[in-house]
């Protein structure tokens, strides 16, 4: 009997990738907090989750204008968006350090939770394989 890792871990392995990508984006935002004209970016988690879970409808999505983005299922990169600041900076920078730090801390906690879930599943599989 083969073990299905996709069934064993569920969506958590893909979410680890998304949360890792988000950490990189948030760290980049914080590193460029003083760069004139820098535009902060973040991952739109709801659209990533929808892409990973697959389409919920059979209705095809059509681009009605040239500037529309075509989102590929399972693609986290397609869900990177510019953030809208609460207060704009004179130099055009949209990074708000306190908000970015809070987002980073929250994402780190969520990453750790997903990692603990995957780790628990691995321990369960090891126990099942050993028969302890």
Secondary structure, 3 states (H helix, E strand, C coil): CCCCHHHHHCCHHHHHHHHHHHHHHHHHHHHCCCCCCCCCEEECHHHHHHHHHCCCCCCCCCCCCCCCCCCCCCCCHHHEEECCCCCCCCCCCCCCHHHHHHHHHHHHHHHHHHHHHHHHHHHHHHHHHHCC
